[in-house]
Amino acid sequence: MNRLGLTAAIGIAGAAAVAVWAGGKEDSPPALAVLGVPVDAEMIERGAGLYAESCASCHGADLEGQPDWRRRLDTGRMPAPPHDETGHTWHHADQQIFDITKNGLASVVPGYESDMPVFDGILSDAEITAILGYIKSTWPERERGFQAEVTAKDEGGA
């Protein structure tokens, strides 16, 4: 191969590499964050422990929720839903999930009665954020991406 051919081959290969990199960047999910706070390994580990202490007794050790979580209990209240991808937590924006956890479901759905306790005064904002970071870290890419879009719209973004 002559110099011109080699230069052209390198140029084509370089352009292809840039296209693959750019395509990968555009298609990759957004960085994982909760309320703008980046989620890292330390937050996930802390959140997992806090989840086990404060949430797992109702929402399940593996985020699976209570049995028949879509069917009302005899009390008329709903069972604890799963927080894994089989549930609906990922359908909600960060702020809404945070508010429900801190202030109870009635804070976003006035008059709604739930068995979920209010965690204001029990868990700090940072602890709630860590729990949400842990939960979000378990979701598959599709659910993470959807939830990031819902959060961006809720924050007035795209």
KOLBADO-827836 format. One line per field, with one value per residue (C-alpha): x negated, y, z; chain; residue in three letters; residue number from 0. Coordinates in nm, 4 decimals, decimal comma. Layout:
! KOLBADO-827836
px (X/...)
py (Y/...)
pz (Z/...)
chaine (A/...)
residu (Ala/...)
num (NUM/...)
END
This chain:
! KOLBADO-827836
px (0,0000/-0,1383/-0,1449/0,1759/0,3595/0,2281/0,3244/0,6737/0,7114/0,6034/0,8414/1,1354/1,0538/1,0271/1,3601/1,5220/1,3792/1,5117/1,8546/1,8647/1,7532/2,0013/2,2778/2,1952/2,2008/2,5403/2,6919/2,5490/2,7759/2,7290/2,4990/2,6834/2,7846/3,0557/3,1777/2,8593/2,6322/2,4077/2,4513/2,1223/2,0239/2,0070/2,3605/2,4921/2,3350/2,4675/2,8106/2,8254/2,7650/3,0207/3,2712/3,2213/3,2810/3,5711/3,7458/3,6899/3,9390/4,2204/4,0670/3,8665/3,5006/3,4643/3,6911/3,9665/4,2529/4,5304/4,7264/5,0200/4,9011/5,1560/5,4521/5,5930/5,5567/5,8606/5,7926/5,8475/5,4836/5,2373/4,9490/4,5937/4,4946/4,1667/3,8835/3,7177/3,8002/4,1248/4,2769/4,3598/4,1082/3,9070/4,2135/4,1774/3,9394/3,6699/3,8406/4,1697/4,0051/3,8061/4,1179/4,3157/4,0343/3,9788/4,3327/4,5595/4,7736/5,0379/4,7809/4,8165/5,1669/5,3658/5,5989/5,4376/5,4014/5,1030/4,9305/4,5956/4,4487/4,3275/3,9475/3,9033/3,7156/3,6193/3,3950/3,1958/3,2262/2,8818/2,9930/3,3095/3,0999/2,8601/3,1510/3,2896/2,9427/2,9222/3,2690/3,1954/2,8617/3,0491/3,2657/3,1852/3,0666/3,4105/3,5819/3,2970/3,3210/3,6976/3,6779/3,4025/3,6294/3,9230/3,6971/3,5621/3,9155/4,0177/3,7215/3,8260/3,5708/3,6145)
py (0,0000/0,3430/0,6451/0,7905/0,4612/0,4206/0,7773/0,7231/0,3945/0,5564/0,8461/0,6115/0,4000/0,7131/0,8452/0,5088/0,5046/0,8553/0,7564/0,4471/0,6481/0,9280/0,6780/0,4997/0,8257/0,9268/0,5847/0,5341/0,5996/0,9196/0,9098/0,7733/1,0468/1,1231/1,4822/1,5862/1,4016/1,1529/0,7933/0,6189/0,2837/0,4290/0,5707/0,2409/0,0454/0,2897/0,2937/-0,0870/-0,1028/0,1677/-0,0008/-0,3311/-0,1556/0,0719/-0,0559/-0,4274/-0,5433/-0,4163/-0,3759/-0,7002/-0,7837/-0,8072/-0,5051/-0,7502/-0,5871/-0,7619/-1,0482/-0,9413/-0,5816/-0,4666/-0,5955/-0,4014/-0,5438/-0,6074/-0,2634/-0,1025/0,0019/-0,1149/-0,3518/-0,2244/-0,2284/-0,3638/-0,1205/-0,3405/-0,3158/-0,5122/-0,2282/0,1295/0,3282/0,3989/0,5672/0,8559/1,1518/1,1696/1,4523/1,2649/0,9450/1,1493/1,3350/1,0117/0,8591/1,1635/1,2972/1,0045/0,9231/1,1758/1,4516/1,3824/1,2314/1,4331/1,2212/0,8910/0,6501/0,4209/0,1860/0,3396/0,5402/0,8975/0,8965/1,2672/1,2786/0,9113/0,9272/1,2326/1,3727/1,2263/0,8828/0,8924/0,9987/0,7067/0,4604/0,5947/0,5720/0,2072/0,1315/0,3051/0,1222/-0,2091/-0,1098/-0,2238/0,0380/0,0812/0,1649/0,3950/0,5843/0,6211/0,7411/0,9907/1,1374/1,1636/1,3351/1,5787/1,6732/1,7186/1,9520/2,1587/2,0023/1,8482)
pz (0,0000/-0,0858/0,1463/0,0040/0,0492/0,4037/0,4937/0,3525/0,5426/0,8679/0,8063/0,7389/1,0439/1,2591/1,1327/1,2027/1,5559/1,6234/1,4887/1,7111/2,0150/1,9488/1,8832/2,2050/2,3975/2,2573/2,3176/2,6645/2,9605/3,1553/3,4550/3,7567/4,0001/4,2559/4,2714/4,0934/4,3391/4,1536/4,2631/4,3336/4,4848/4,8366/4,8107/4,6746/4,9613/5,2215/5,0564/5,0479/5,4226/5,4960/5,2642/5,4493/5,7851/5,6901/5,3769/5,3176/5,5800/5,3534/5,0079/5,0215/5,0680/4,6904/4,6199/4,5163/4,7104/4,8956/4,7384/4,5219/4,5497/4,2899/4,4949/4,7903/5,1389/5,3597/5,5097/5,1682/5,1470/4,8872/4,9699/4,9372/4,5688/4,4382/4,3785/4,1170/3,7467/3,7926/3,9947/3,9068/4,1116/3,7973/3,6440/3,8907/3,9051/4,1720/4,3600/4,3796/4,5077/4,7590/4,8776/4,9178/5,1227/5,3413/5,3824/5,2977/4,9976/5,1011/5,0308/4,6582/4,6579/4,9144/5,1238/5,0207/5,3114/5,3120/5,5529/5,4568/5,7429/5,7050/5,7293/5,8062/6,1355/6,1048/5,7963/5,6906/5,3399/5,2616/5,3849/5,1736/4,8738/4,9356/4,9512/4,6245/4,4694/4,5723/4,4342/4,1039/4,0737/4,0514/3,7552/3,4036/3,1552/2,9942/3,3244/3,4292/3,1023/3,1254/3,4855/3,3974/3,1268/3,3693/3,6225/3,3609/3,2554/3,6181/3,6709/3,3704/3,1363/2,7944)
chaine (A/A/A/A/A/A/A/A/A/A/A/A/A/A/A/A/A/A/A/A/A/A/A/A/A/A/A/A/A/A/A/A/A/A/A/A/A/A/A/A/A/A/A/A/A/A/A/A/A/A/A/A/A/A/A/A/A/A/A/A/A/A/A/A/A/A/A/A/A/A/A/A/A/A/A/A/A/A/A/A/A/A/A/A/A/A/A/A/A/A/A/A/A/A/A/A/A/A/A/A/A/A/A/A/A/A/A/A/A/A/A/A/A/A/A/A/A/A/A/A/A/A/A/A/A/A/A/A/A/A/A/A/A/A/A/A/A/A/A/A/A/A/A/A/A/A/A/A/A/A/A/A/A/A/A/A/A/A)
residu (Met/Asn/Arg/Leu/Gly/Leu/Thr/Ala/Ala/Ile/Gly/Ile/Ala/Gly/Ala/Ala/Ala/Val/Ala/Val/Trp/Ala/Gly/Gly/Lys/Glu/Asp/Ser/Pro/Pro/Ala/Leu/Ala/Val/Leu/Gly/Val/Pro/Val/Asp/Ala/Glu/Met/Ile/Glu/Arg/Gly/Ala/Gly/Leu/Tyr/Ala/Glu/Ser/Cys/Ala/Ser/Cys/His/Gly/Ala/Asp/Leu/Glu/Gly/Gln/Pro/Asp/Trp/Arg/Arg/Arg/Leu/Asp/Thr/Gly/Arg/Met/Pro/Ala/Pro/Pro/His/Asp/Glu/Thr/Gly/His/Thr/Trp/His/His/Ala/Asp/Gln/Gln/Ile/Phe/Asp/Ile/Thr/Lys/Asn/Gly/Leu/Ala/Ser/Val/Val/Pro/Gly/Tyr/Glu/Ser/Asp/Met/Pro/Val/Phe/Asp/Gly/Ile/Leu/Ser/Asp/Ala/Glu/Ile/Thr/Ala/Ile/Leu/Gly/Tyr/Ile/Lys/Ser/Thr/Trp/Pro/Glu/Arg/Glu/Arg/Gly/Phe/Gln/Ala/Glu/Val/Thr/Ala/Lys/Asp/Glu/Gly/Gly/Ala)
num (0/1/2/3/4/5/6/7/8/9/10/11/12/13/14/15/16/17/18/19/20/21/22/23/24/25/26/27/28/29/30/31/32/33/34/35/36/37/38/39/40/41/42/43/44/45/46/47/48/49/50/51/52/53/54/55/56/57/58/59/60/61/62/63/64/65/66/67/68/69/70/71/72/73/74/75/76/77/78/79/80/81/82/83/84/85/86/87/88/89/90/91/92/93/94/95/96/97/98/99/100/101/102/103/104/105/106/107/108/109/110/111/112/113/114/115/116/117/118/119/120/121/122/123/124/125/126/127/128/129/130/131/132/133/134/135/136/137/138/139/140/141/142/143/144/145/146/147/148/149/150/151/152/153/154/155/156/157)
END
